[in-house]
Amino acid sequence: MKLTRALRIIFAGITLAGITLGIDRITVKPSQEYLKITPYSDSEDYGDSCSQTIQFERSKTRMAFRYTIGATHEFPYIGIGIERDSLMWNVARFDHIKIRLEPDFTDNFTVLLATFVEGFTKRNEGLTYRLFERNVDAITSSTLSIPLKQLETPTWWFAENKISGNSNRESLKKMSQIRLQSHPLSPHETPLRMQIRSIRFEHSSAKTMFVLLVGIIGFYLTFFMKKPRSLSFVPLDISGRAKEDLGILEEYLGREYAHLDMSLQKVVHETGLSETTIRELLKKFHHKGFKEYLNGIRMIEGARLLRETDRQIAEIALFTGFRHATTFTKLFRDQFGSSPREYREKR
């Protein structure tokens, strides 16, 4: 009887650990309609494209890309960019990237992750997104498994942005785009190809086995060292999910606040968060309602525009999401204690 119960407890530990790591993954597939998948090339840097897309095809099962790398410029490039509809991925908690592809139809390429750096990245300046990259120098199977720690920020990125090199990887919590780009040593003016089926961020098998082992040992000791009806457990970290949802909400509103049609219903539709969740998050972490929080962002940006530009107040009101300057002026006075005109004159 005791042995049967012990086996049940051990099996429960294995199941719990397996489910935890099995569910905790991010999978990117071409069939996911919310993904934006588009080719890009060196025309972004040089103004004229020296690398060319021959064919790009997206189906439910694959992304097929045929291209040539130009020889006109010193550092030509071309690739595929994958991003979500206004949201970002948190990949910092994973340790591996697995890419499923067609090895017979895929030449060597480079994997890049473009990440958002708080207080530094400018949304309309692509090079301010911190890059983590790794060259794939050999393709020998249909699944590539790349340790995330092997993706590093290239030295040219630090030089381009005039900052010192560092090992900070915090921005992986806000990955904006996955890029599959031409390999720097690939031949120029030669047709090349790439066929990708899926990209997955997950935990390594070694980590999975370790957690499973810990689960077995923990439940085994629980059964033999404690009273039969007293089971130890680790409380679920509910706050972690709340903070992740808050990050999604803050990131979205911080980027989209200036839209004239911004509303709570629009945020629900764009972020996938419920109306109740949004209200609770803003009340708990900012002690504000939705409109109060949104208008607070708009007022701060309005004040900056008043200080740093000579735009008319009506224009600034429109730029920050208000159809009528009178509404902007009233809210501005409530927050700063003076009208926009008075505020500008003081500065």
VEXMI-689732 format. One record per residue: residue in one letter; x, y, z of N, C-alpha, C in turn. Coordinates in steps of 0.05 Angstrom, whole numbers, padded with zeros to 5 digits, always signed. Atoms other than C-alpha are relative to their C-alpha. Last residue first. Layout:
# residues N
AXYZXYZXYZ/...
//
This chain:
# residues 347
R-00023+00015+00008+00214+01551-00400+00018+00016-00019/K-00018+00004-00023+00166+01596-00364+00026-00014-00008/E-00012-00026-00006+00135+01618-00430+00019-00002+00023/R-00021-00005+00020+00122+01546-00450+00015+00026+00006/Y-00022+00019-00004+00085+01531-00385+00023+00005-00020/E-00015-00010-00023+00043+01594-00392+00024-00018+00005/R-00014-00025+00008+00022+01574-00462+00017+00010+00023/P-00023+00006+00017+00007+01502-00441+00015+00025-00008/S+00009+00007+00027-00037+01528-00384+00025-00007-00017/S-00001-00023+00018-00012+01524-00313-00009-00009-00028/G+00007-00024-00014-00018+01478-00253+00002+00025-00016/F-00023-00017-00004+00019+01421-00285-00005+00026+00014/Q-00024+00014-00008-00031+01364-00282+00023+00018+00007/D+00005+00016-00024-00098+01401-00280+00026-00014+00009/R+00002-00018-00023-00072+01454-00328-00004-00016+00026/F-00027-00010-00005-00051+01401-00378+00000+00018+00024/L-00014+00022-00013-00119+01366-00373+00029+00009+00007/K+00012+00005-00026-00155+01431-00389+00016-00021+00016/T-00007-00023-00018-00107+01451-00445-00011-00005+00028/F-00028+00002-00007-00112+01382-00479+00008+00022+00020/T-00002+00023-00018-00188+01384-00477+00029-00003+00010/T+00012-00007-00026-00188+01454-00505+00002-00023+00020/A-00021-00013-00016-00139+01434-00561-00011+00007+00028/H+00006-00028-00007-00192+01387-00589+00022+00011+00019/R+00012-00013+00024-00178+01321-00626-00004+00030+00005/F+00024-00016-00006-00130+01298-00572-00010+00013-00025/G+00024+00016-00002-00080+01241-00582-00026+00015+00006/T+00001+00017-00024-00011+01270-00568-00027-00014+00005/F-00022+00020+00000+00002+01296-00638-00002-00019+00024/L+00006+00020+00019-00067+01330-00640+00021-00022+00000/A+00023+00015-00010-00054+01368-00576-00007-00023-00019/I-00010+00017-00021+00015+01387-00601-00023-00017+00012/E-00015+00022+00013-00015+01414-00665+00009-00020+00021/A+00021+00017+00012-00067+01456-00626+00014-00024-00014/I+00013+00016-00021-00011+01483-00582-00021-00019-00012/Q+00023-00013-00012+00028+01507-00643-00013-00020+00020/R+00025+00008+00012+00096+01474-00654-00023+00015+00015/D+00016-00024+00002+00157+01512-00631-00027-00005-00013/T+00008-00007+00027+00193+01450-00605-00016+00027+00000/E-00021+00005+00020+00233+01428-00545-00008+00007-00028/R-00027-00010-00007+00195+01455-00485+00019-00001-00024/L+00001-00029-00006+00124+01450-00511+00028+00011+00006/L+00002-00013+00025+00140+01382-00542-00002+00031+00003/R-00025+00001+00015+00165+01357-00476-00001+00015-00026/A-00018-00019-00013+00103+01382-00439+00027+00000-00014/G+00008-00027+00008+00059+01346-00490+00018+00021+00012/E-00010-00005+00027+00098+01282-00480-00007+00028-00009/I-00029-00001-00001+00086+01285-00405+00013+00006-00027/M-00007-00026-00012+00013+01303-00415+00031+00003+00001/R+00004-00021+00020+00002+01244-00462+00009+00028+00010/I-00021+00003+00020+00032+01195-00413-00002+00022-00021/G-00025-00007-00012-00013+01222-00358+00024-00002-00019/N-00004-00029+00003-00072+01220-00405+00025+00009+00014/L-00005-00008+00028-00064+01145-00412+00005+00030-00003/Y-00027+00009+00007-00057+01133-00337+00007+00009-00029/E-00019-00016-00015-00118+01175-00320+00029-00007-00007/K-00001-00027+00012-00159+01144-00375+00021+00017+00013/F-00011+00002+00027-00143+01073-00351+00003+00028-00012/G+00018+00013+00019-00152+01086-00277+00012+00001-00027/K+00014-00017+00019-00094+01101-00231-00020-00016-00016/H+00020-00014-00015-00059+01073-00170-00016+00019-00017/H-00002-00029+00005+00001+01056-00213-00020+00016+00015/F-00028-00008+00003+00017+00983-00195+00003+00030-00004/K-00019+00012-00019-00049+00958-00165+00028+00013-00002/K+00007-00008-00027-00098+01005-00201+00021-00010+00020/L-00005-00029-00003-00064+00999-00268-00006+00009+00028/L-00029-00005+00002-00060+00923-00263+00006+00029+00005/E-00013+00009-00024-00132+00916-00239+00029+00006+00000/R+00007-00018-00022-00160+00959-00295+00014-00008+00026/I-00012-00026+00005-00122+00921-00348-00006+00019+00023/T-00029+00002-00006-00141+00853-00319+00014+00027-00003/T-00003+00002-00029-00215+00871-00317+00030+00000+00007/E+00006-00026-00011-00214+00894-00390+00004+00001+00030/S+00028-00006-00005-00181+00829-00410-00003+00028+00011/L+00006-00002-00029-00111+00826-00439-00030+00007+00003/G+00010+00025-00009-00105+00803-00512-00006-00001+00030/T-00018+00014-00018-00059+00861-00527-00009-00027+00008/E-00028+00001+00010-00091+00892-00589+00018-00017+00018/H-00002+00014+00026-00165+00876-00575+00029-00003-00009/V+00008+00028-00004-00162+00894-00501+00004-00016-00026/V-00022+00012-00014-00123+00958-00517-00006-00030+00004/K-00021+00003+00020-00176+00978-00569+00024-00015+00013/Q+00007+00022+00017-00231+00966-00518+00021-00006-00021/L-00004+00024-00015-00197+01011-00468-00006-00025-00017/S+00021+00005-00020-00193+01066-00519+00007-00026+00015/M-00008+00018-00022-00144+01098-00567-00022-00002+00021/D+00022+00019-00007-00181+01128-00627+00008-00019+00023/L+00024-00015-00007-00137+01190-00632-00023-00019+00009/H+00022+00005+00019-00074+01149-00630-00025+00013+00009/A+00007-00023+00016-00019+01183-00589-00023-00004-00020/Y+00017-00020-00015-00016+01131-00534-00010+00022-00018/E+00023-00007+00016+00009+01076-00582-00018+00022+00013/R-00005-00002+00029+00081+01065-00559-00024+00011-00015/G-00023-00018+00004+00078+01075-00484+00006+00005-00029/L+00010-00027-00004+00008+01044-00484+00022+00021-00004/Y+00020-00007+00021+00035+00980-00515-00009+00029+00003/E-00015-00003+00025+00098+00976-00471-00020+00008-00022/E-00016-00025+00000+00059+00991-00408+00014+00004-00026/L+00018-00023-00001+00007+00937-00423+00015+00026-00002/I+00013-00001+00026+00057+00883-00443-00017+00025-00002/G-00020-00008+00020+00100+00899-00382-00012+00002-00027/L-00004-00029-00004+00038+00896-00337+00020+00010-00020/D+00023-00013+00013+00021+00827-00366+00003+00031+00003/E-00003+00004+00029+00091+00803-00348-00022+00014-00015/K-00020-00018+00009+00085+00834-00279+00005-00002-00030/A+00011-00027-00001+00019+00799-00267+00020+00020-00010/R+00017-00003+00023+00048+00733-00291-00011+00028-00001/G-00016+00000+00024+00105+00738-00242-00017+00005-00024/S-00008-00027+00005+00058+00757-00185+00017+00002-00026/I+00021-00014+00015+00025+00689-00189+00009+00028-00008/D-00008-00028+00001+00088+00652-00169-00020+00015-00017/L-00002-00011+00027+00057+00585-00150+00006+00030+00001/P+00023-00017+00008+00073+00562-00079+00004+00011-00029/V-00010-00027+00005+00126+00507-00076-00024+00017-00010/F+00004-00010+00027+00099+00443-00045+00012+00028-00002/S-00013-00026+00004+00108+00398+00016-00005+00009-00029/L-00017-00002+00025+00058+00343+00028+00011+00028-00002/S-00013-00026+00002+00030+00327+00097+00019+00001-00023/R+00018-00019+00011-00021+00270+00096+00012+00028-00002/P+00013+00007+00026+00028+00213+00102-00017+00022-00012/K+00025+00014-00004+00069+00246+00157-00014-00004-00027/K+00021-00016-00012+00137+00267+00134-00025-00018+00004/M-00010-00015-00023+00204+00232+00120-00022+00017+00014/F-00013+00016-00020+00184+00175+00073+00008+00016+00025/F+00016+00023-00007+00132+00209+00028+00013-00014+00025/T+00024-00008-00013+00165+00277+00026-00016-00024+00010/L-00006-00007-00028+00232+00246+00012-00025+00009+00015/Y-00009+00025-00014+00205+00212-00050+00006+00006+00029/F+00024+00014-00007+00168+00275-00072+00006-00026+00015/G+00015-00015-00019+00232+00315-00069-00025-00014+00009/I-00013+00001-00027+00275+00262-00101-00017+00014+00021/I+00001+00027-00010+00227+00253-00160+00011-00002+00028/G+00028+00007-00007+00217+00327-00170-00003-00027+00012/V+00006-00014-00025+00292+00341-00167-00029-00006+00009/L-00014+00014-00021+00303+00288-00220-00006+00012+00028/L+00014+00025-00004+00249+00318-00265+00013-00016+00023/V+00024-00007-00014+00280+00387-00256-00016-00025+00006/F-00007-00008-00027+00348+00360-00275-00025+00006+00017/M-00007+00024-00015+00320+00322-00335+00007+00007+00029/T+00024+00015-00004+00288+00386-00361+00004-00024+00018/K+00015-00015-00022+00351+00426-00350-00026-00015+00006/A-00015+00004-00025+00391+00374-00390-00015+00013+00024/S+00008+00027-00011+00337+00373-00444+00014-00005+00026/S-00016+00023+00010+00348+00448-00454-00009-00026+00013/H-00020+00008-00019+00291+00497-00439+00015-00024-00012/E+00008+00020-00020+00253+00528-00497+00023-00005+00019/F-00017-00007-00023+00251+00581-00552-00009-00018+00023/R+00011+00004-00027+00222+00551-00616+00021+00008+00021/I-00021-00009-00018+00229+00570-00689-00012-00003+00029/S+00008-00012-00025+00187+00534-00742+00025+00009+00016/R+00026+00011-00008+00187+00507-00813-00010+00012+00027/I+00003+00002-00029+00243+00547-00846-00028-00010+00007/Q+00027+00010-00005+00265+00539-00919-00002-00006+00030/M+00006+00005-00029+00325+00581-00940-00029-00010+00002/R+00027+00006-00008+00358+00592-01008-00002-00007+00030/L+00000+00014-00026+00417+00620-01045-00028-00005+00009/P+00026+00007-00012+00426+00641-01118+00003-00017+00025/T+00006+00028+00003+00497+00668-01128-00028-00006+00012/E+00011+00004+00027+00515+00741-01139-00005-00029-00006/H+00016-00021+00012+00558+00739-01076-00010-00008-00028/P-00009-00011+00025+00581+00676-01040-00019+00022-00011/S+00013+00012+00023+00562+00666-00967+00009+00013-00026/L-00019+00013+00017+00614+00688-00916-00013-00013-00024/P-00020-00020+00010+00571+00740-00880+00020-00012-00019/H-00025+00005-00014+00513+00689-00875+00021+00019-00012/S-00021+00012+00016+00447+00718-00902+00026-00002+00016/Q-00014-00018+00019+00396+00735-00849+00022-00015-00014/L-00015+00021+00012+00342+00701-00808+00014+00012-00024/R-00009-00004+00027+00316+00757-00764+00017-00025-00008/I-00018+00021+00007+00272+00750-00703+00009+00004-00029/Q+00000+00013+00026+00240+00815-00680+00021-00023-00001/S+00019-00011+00019+00219+00854-00619-00002-00015-00026/M-00009+00006+00028+00251+00815-00563-00021+00010-00019/K+00017-00014+00019+00233+00848-00497+00012-00003-00028/K+00027+00001-00010+00259+00804-00440-00020+00014-00019/L+00013+00024+00012+00321+00795-00483-00028-00005+00012/S+00019-00007+00021+00336+00867-00463-00013-00024-00014/E+00027-00006-00011+00366+00844-00397-00020+00005-00022/R+00018+00014+00018+00426+00812-00433-00029+00005+00009/N+00027-00002-00010+00480+00858-00405-00019-00013-00020/S+00013+00027+00002+00548+00833-00427-00028+00000+00010/N+00008+00010-00025+00578+00902-00443-00014-00027-00004/G+00010+00027+00001+00613+00939-00499-00006-00010+00028/S-00020+00021-00007+00620+01013-00489-00013-00027-00001/I+00001+00008-00027+00572+01060-00526+00020-00023+00005/K-00019-00016-00016+00577+01100-00590-00003-00006+00030/N+00016-00015-00020+00515+01070-00622+00017+00016+00020/E+00020-00016+00015+00552+01047-00685-00016+00018+00019/A-00014-00022+00013+00612+01025-00643-00020+00018-00014/F-00009-00019-00021+00568+00983-00597+00013+00024-00012/W+00024-00012-00010+00534+00951-00657+00007+00020+00022/W+00007-00023+00017+00600+00939-00692-00024+00015+00011/T-00015-00024-00008+00622+00896-00634-00007+00024-00016/P-00025-00005+00016+00568+00845-00648+00013+00026+00008/T+00002-00025+00014+00519+00829-00590+00026+00006-00016/E-00013-00023-00012+00523+00756-00573-00004+00025-00017/L+00006-00023+00016+00482+00693-00587+00011+00025+00015/Q-00019-00002+00022+00519+00635-00555-00007+00023-00019/K-00024-00015-00010+00481+00645-00490+00021+00003-00022/L+00005-00029+00001+00417+00624-00526+00024+00017+00008/P+00002-00011-00027+00445+00554-00538-00004+00031-00002/I-00021-00020-00006+00430+00535-00610-00004+00010+00028/S+00003-00008-00028+00393+00472-00629+00023+00018+00007/L-00024-00013-00011+00385+00464-00705-00007+00007+00029/T+00004-00016-00024+00333+00413-00728+00026+00011+00010/S+00024-00016+00003+00330+00384-00798-00007+00017+00024/S+00025+00014-00007+00401+00360-00795-00023+00018-00004/T-00003+00029+00003+00472+00376-00818-00025-00015+00006/I+00027+00011-00003+00470+00451-00830+00001-00029-00006/A+00004+00027+00012+00539+00483-00820-00028-00010+00007/D-00021+00006+00019+00563+00554-00805-00003-00027-00014/V+00003+00028+00004+00501+00581-00771+00018-00009-00022/N-00001+00011+00027+00524+00650-00750-00004-00031+00001/R-00016+00025+00002+00500+00675-00683-00001-00010-00028/E-00002+00015+00025+00470+00743-00666+00018-00024+00003/F-00015+00023-00009+00443+00786-00610+00001-00019-00024/L+00000+00025+00015+00423+00855-00632+00015-00021+00015/R-00024+00016-00004+00404+00915-00589-00002-00027-00013/Y+00008+00025-00012+00350+00958-00621+00025-00018+00003/T+00000-00003-00029+00381+01026-00633-00011-00024+00015/L-00026+00007-00011+00399+01006-00704+00002+00004+00030/G-00005+00029-00003+00326+01004-00724+00026-00007+00013/E-00029+00003+00007+00312+01077-00710+00008-00029+00005/N-00002-00005+00029+00236+01090-00711+00029-00001-00009/R+00016+00018+00016+00224+01056-00644+00003+00005-00030/K+00020-00018+00012+00281+01091-00608-00015-00017-00021/T+00011+00007+00027+00319+01043-00563-00021+00021-00008/F-00019-00004+00022+00356+01076-00505-00012-00004-00028/G-00014-00025-00003+00313+01085-00443+00020+00006-00022/E+00014-00022-00013+00293+01012-00441+00017+00025+00003/V-00015-00009-00023+00331+00970-00491-00014+00024+00012/F+00006-00028-00008+00285+00934-00540+00014+00006+00026/T+00013-00003-00027+00313+00871-00572-00002+00030+00007/A+00000-00028-00004+00329+00849-00644-00016+00006+00026/L+00023-00008-00017+00347+00775-00645+00002+00030+00005/L-00002-00025-00015+00393+00753-00702-00026+00005+00016/V+00023-00005-00017+00405+00684-00731+00005+00026+00015/T-00005-00013-00027+00455+00682-00788-00026+00004+00014/F+00012-00026-00005+00453+00636-00850+00008+00010+00028/N-00008-00012-00025+00484+00575-00882-00011+00028+00003/D-00029-00007-00001+00444+00550-00941+00006+00012+00027/T-00007-00022-00017+00375+00517-00934+00031+00003+00000/F+00008-00024+00013+00341+00472-00985+00007+00025+00016/D-00008+00002+00028+00372+00405-00969-00007+00026-00015/P-00029-00003+00004+00370+00421-00895+00009-00001-00029/E-00006+00020+00021+00295+00435-00894+00029+00002-00007/L-00004-00010+00027+00284+00472-00828+00003-00024-00020/R+00006+00022+00018+00265+00466-00756+00000+00010-00028/I+00010-00008+00026+00300+00518-00712-00004-00025-00017/K+00000+00023+00018+00310+00505-00638-00014+00009-00026/I+00017-00006+00023+00332+00563-00594+00002-00025-00018/H-00006+00011+00027+00359+00545-00526-00020+00010-00021/D-00029+00003+00004+00367+00574-00455+00007-00012-00028/F-00006+00025+00014+00299+00603-00440+00030-00002-00005/R+00002+00023-00018+00281+00655-00387+00008-00027-00013/A-00022+00001-00019+00306+00714-00427+00000-00025+00017/V-00015+00025+00005+00259+00699-00485+00023-00003+00020/N-00020+00003-00022+00205+00750-00467+00014-00026-00003/W-00004+00026-00013+00170+00764-00533+00020+00003+00023/M-00027+00011+00000+00145+00832-00557+00000-00027+00015/L-00009+00011-00025+00077+00860-00577+00028-00012-00003/S-00004-00021-00021+00056+00909-00633+00010-00012+00027/D+00016-00024+00003+00029+00853-00679+00003+00018+00025/R+00028+00002-00008+00086+00803-00673-00014+00027-00005/E+00008-00016-00023+00152+00802-00711-00030-00004+00005/I+00024+00011-00012+00191+00760-00761-00007+00015+00025/G+00006-00010-00026+00243+00790-00808-00027-00010+00010/I+00028+00000-00007+00271+00751-00867-00003+00011+00028/G+00011+00020-00018+00340+00764-00897-00030+00002+00003/I+00029+00004+00007+00387+00805-00939-00011-00022+00018/Y+00015+00019-00016+00458+00832-00928-00029-00001-00010/P+00027+00005+00009+00514+00869-00962-00014-00020+00018/F+00014+00017-00018+00575+00894-00923-00029-00005-00008/E-00018+00016-00016+00625+00924-00971-00014-00021+00018/H-00009-00012-00024+00576+00947-01024+00017-00019+00017/T-00004-00029+00004+00562+00930-01096+00013+00013+00024/A-00029-00005-00003+00573+00855-01089+00006+00029-00003/G-00013-00018+00019+00500+00835-01080+00029+00004+00007/I-00014-00020-00015+00475+00774-01041+00016+00017-00020/T-00029-00003+00008+00424+00733-01080+00011+00023+00017/Y-00011-00027+00001+00356+00707-01055+00029+00000-00011/R-00022+00003+00019+00308+00649-01048+00010+00028-00005/F-00013-00025+00008+00262+00646-00987+00023-00006-00018/A-00020+00006+00021+00212+00592-00968+00011+00026-00011/M-00008-00025+00013+00175+00600-00902+00022-00007-00020/R-00028-00008+00004+00141+00535-00882+00002+00029-00010/T-00020+00018-00010+00080+00496-00860+00029+00009-00002/K+00006+00008-00027+00020+00542-00865+00022-00017+00012/S+00023+00017-00001+00049+00577-00926-00005-00008+00029/R+00009+00007-00027+00095+00636-00936-00025-00017-00002/E+00025+00014-00001+00133+00644-01002-00006-00008+00029/F+00008+00003-00028+00189+00692-01019-00028-00012+00002/Q+00027+00011-00006+00224+00689-01086-00004-00001+00030/I+00009+00014+00024+00284+00722-01119-00028-00011+00004/T+00018+00022-00006+00297+00773-01065-00009-00012-00027/Q+00026+00002+00013+00357+00816-01085-00016-00024+00010/S+00009+00028-00004+00419+00843-01052-00029-00002-00009/C-00020+00015+00015+00448+00909-01079-00005-00030+00003/S-00003+00028-00007+00386+00948-01059+00021-00014-00017/D+00005+00016+00023+00393+01023-01063+00006-00029+00006/G+00019-00015+00016+00388+01070-01005-00007-00014-00026/Y-00013-00012+00023+00451+01041-00975-00018+00016-00018/D-00025-00015-00006+00429+01025-00905+00011+00016-00023/E+00005-00017-00024+00356+01004-00912+00024+00016+00007/S+00010-00025+00010+00372+00980-00984-00006+00019+00024/D-00019-00022-00006+00413+00926-00950-00009+00027-00011/S-00026+00001+00013+00353+00879-00951+00017+00024+00007/Y-00012-00026-00001+00287+00859-00919+00028-00002-00013/P-00028-00002+00007+00239+00801-00929+00010+00029+00004/T-00006-00015+00024+00173+00801-00890+00030-00001-00006/I-00025+00012+00010+00139+00759-00837+00006+00013-00027/K-00007-00015+00024+00086+00794-00794+00027-00011-00009/L-00028-00006+00005+00059+00744-00744+00002+00016-00026/Y-00007-00025-00013-00014+00748-00721+00029+00008-00005/E+00009-00023+00016-00034+00695-00772+00009+00027+00012/Q+00011-00018-00020+00006+00639-00740-00006+00027-00014/S+00030+00002+00000+00015+00589-00797-00013+00020+00019/P+00012-00017+00021+00087+00612-00808-00030-00001-00001/K+00006+00016+00024+00105+00582-00740-00011+00019-00021/V+00006-00018+00022+00138+00613-00678-00003-00017-00026/T-00003+00013+00027+00138+00571-00615-00010+00020-00021/I+00011-00018+00021+00152+00600-00546+00005-00012-00027/R-00016-00002+00024+00163+00552-00488-00014+00020-00018/D-00015-00025+00000+00139+00541-00417+00019+00001-00024/I+00017-00022+00008+00087+00487-00430+00016+00025-00003/G+00012+00005+00026+00136+00429-00429-00017+00023-00011/L-00019-00007+00020+00177+00458-00372-00011-00005-00028/T-00011-00027-00004+00120+00461-00323+00019+00008-00023/I+00020-00020+00010+00085+00400-00351+00011+00028+00001/G+00001+00002+00029+00147+00357-00342-00019+00020-00012/A-00024-00012+00011+00158+00382-00271-00001-00001-00031/L+00000-00029-00006+00086+00368-00251+00024+00014-00013/T+00020-00013+00017+00085+00300-00285+00000+00030+00003/I-00010+00001+00028+00150+00277-00254-00019+00015-00018/G-00023-00018+00002+00127+00299-00185+00011+00002-00028/A+00011-00028-00001+00059+00266-00194+00022+00020-00003/F+00011-00005+00026+00095+00201-00214-00012+00028-00002/I-00023-00004+00018+00135+00205-00151-00009+00006-00028/I-00012-00026-00006+00072+00214-00110+00023+00007-00018/R+00018-00021+00009+00037+00157-00144+00011+00027+00005/L-00002-00001+00029+00097+00112-00135-00018+00022-00012/A-00025-00013+00006+00099+00128-00061+00004+00003-00030/R+00003-00029-00005+00025+00112-00055+00026+00015-00007/T+00018-00010+00021+00035+00044-00087-00003+00030+00003/L-00015-00001+00025+00095+00030-00043-00016+00012-00022/K-00018-00023-00002+00056+00048+00020+00016+00003-00026/M+00017-00024+00000+00000+00000+00000+00017+00025+00000/
//
